[in-house]
Amino acid sequence: MENDCERVIHQKKARGFLFAILFANFFRNLGVSIVDIGLPQFVLSLAGSLTSYGIIIGVFSITQAIFQFPMATASDRFGRKRMISIGLSIYIFGTFLCYLAQNLIQLIIFRAIQGAGAYSSILQAMIGDYYRKEQGKGMSLYSFSLLIGYFGGIIIGGYISYYLGFRTIFLISSILGMVSITLILIFLKDPKNILIDFNSNEEKNINKLKLKASDIKILLNEKKFKIGVLINTIRWFLFSGVIAYLIWVLQIYFGLNQIETSYLLILVVSVFTTFVVISGELVDNFGSIRITLIGQIIIINFGFLFLIVSFTGSLILFLIATIFSGIGFALYQTSANAYLLKVIEETNSDLKGTGFGFNNAIGFFFGALGPMIICYSGEFNIFIPYYFIAILVSISFVLTLKYLKN
């Protein structure tokens, strides 16, 4: 009886630690999206261009992709709290250096340092540690805190950048990072100190995600897996690039201020998020391939609507094309991942972790390249990236129709 009471007490503590993680995640994403809104004007103030803007966005993602797995692996060996603290400290240091940057080279280097503090995977691992029997609930709370932080940062970032100056966004982001690390240092303990006494059979059952070459070969022998990864990679590349580019186009081409950009971006992201939720039900009812094709068709059709926008300069038409393209990407994202899961399940159900680890590793890298290449193409004509997107999605549509439909 006493042991049961102690178990309940420790489970309550574990939930308290989980909410500390969620608040830390909220402040982290609040700080990241605050920076996104003010970055175009900051780059221009340093005599930068659209290309340098893309590099500054992309270099953060590249170093984040490089250090994500080593940081997560180190947390298994040295402890979650220690590695999160190290990662956050690097992120805060890099962010504050960005605030002090006096030229583009400095800003690029400091953004690379900022991205090297890659600790988001450790936060997800800690949710798995604390919510061992309710991981779905834990991950849904994690995603919710991420979205709320991102939405909040979009709005707050617009006001901060407009009224306090675009350089201030990095200072505020640094302060929010310090709030996150304070929460972690005060409230978090490593899971083994909390649950080990009551989960003795589980304490050594925390498996590391390893991409084994032999397992990957099994999956790569399946043609549909390779095509599925390729289609997902195209989506990662385009979506990450178009989000960064959208902020630049609204502020620089259409001349909107940061506050106006914030509210329009909220509209676009809200519609996208809604259709991400809806698409899960659509995939279950109509099949992943059909929904993938529908999503691709929407992107292609509304992608070429940007040709009309290029002649008219209409902000309303631009927003319509952007919103419907976002709907297409939402359907494309969910259904393509669902199809990949189905292929892995049919090939070898024990390789789901390896399959998605391989897919995400490639996707994360190409997602980092997206802003660089798409922004560079925009130097020639502001609407060329949208034609480029329509063409690449057309290729993805043909691949889906030819290799996956049957």
C-alpha angles and dihedrals in degrees: 000000000000090000090053091052091050090049091054091049092051092046089054089050090050090054089049090053089049092057089049087056091048092052090047089051090048093054091044094055091040088058094046096051092044087062094048094062097050099037100090093058091043091054091049090050087060091052091258130152138215090271093053089047089056091048092050090052094043100045090059090054094045096055089042090054092047096050099036097087098039091050092049092047092048089054089062090056105034102027135272097253094051095049094044088052091050093046093047092047090054090047093049092046092050092046093052090048088054088056088056096043114129100184142019096263091055092047092051092049093046092048088053089053089048092054092048089071089080106166105139092101089056090054089053091048090052091053087055089051095050099036100044095150098032102040093142090057092045093050092047089054089048091052091046093053089047093053094044090051092048094048092045092050092052091057098038092043091058093054095043093049093045099045104026101031132264094265088062091067090077092049091051090045089053091052091050089050089054090051088054095050091046090055091049096047094047104038109024130084127177110270094239089064091054108037107020096093093054100037101047091147091053103041093092094037098086102119124204120227108242127178102219115198093222092053093048090051090055090056095041090056086067108082094204090057091054093048090046091053091047092051091048091048091055089052093049091049096048100039096050090047097047094051092055092043093049092063091051094049094049094049103034105028100033094031097230119159123237095264093051090047090052095056095045090048090051088055093051095045092046092055090045092051092048092054092045086061094043093047092066090064092043092053091051092050103038106021133260097262094052092050091046090054092047091050091050092048091052092051092047096048096045091039090067090048084076086071088068090045090055089061099038101035088215114167090196092056090045091054092047091051091045095049094048091045087053090053089052092050091049091055091042093051099051097039096046091052091047091052092049090052090052092051092049091047091053093044099045121335091204092064100064092110092047093045096051092039089057092044093048094046091056093039093050091053095048089043087060091051093049098079092045097052098036093048091047091053088052089065089074096048129349092233100044092093090060092052088046090053092050091050094049092047088049088057089048089050092053091049091049093048095045104040108021110032096082 
